[in-house]
Amino acid sequence: NKFPGTYFSSSEIDTINAFRNVLIKSGIFTITRKTRGDDIDAACGQLVGNFVAKSTRHQKNSVGLN
């Protein structure tokens, strides 16, 4: 997906399907993933979520042990 500072963008669905069909006709098992995250311009690895970094979590737990 588009991302600020890059020139990459998603392919059109017709282009994706055409490429998939070439692979299938060549005997290559192919799966096309369902598109998600378009509404927030996110791709796999770009989706926003709440998390605690392991290093931060470890520091918080260590404070109570001293």
Secondary structure, 3 states (H helix, E strand, C coil): CCCCCCCCCCCCHHHHHHHHHHHHHCCCCCCCCCCCCHHHCCCCCCCCCCCCCHHHHHHHHHHCCC
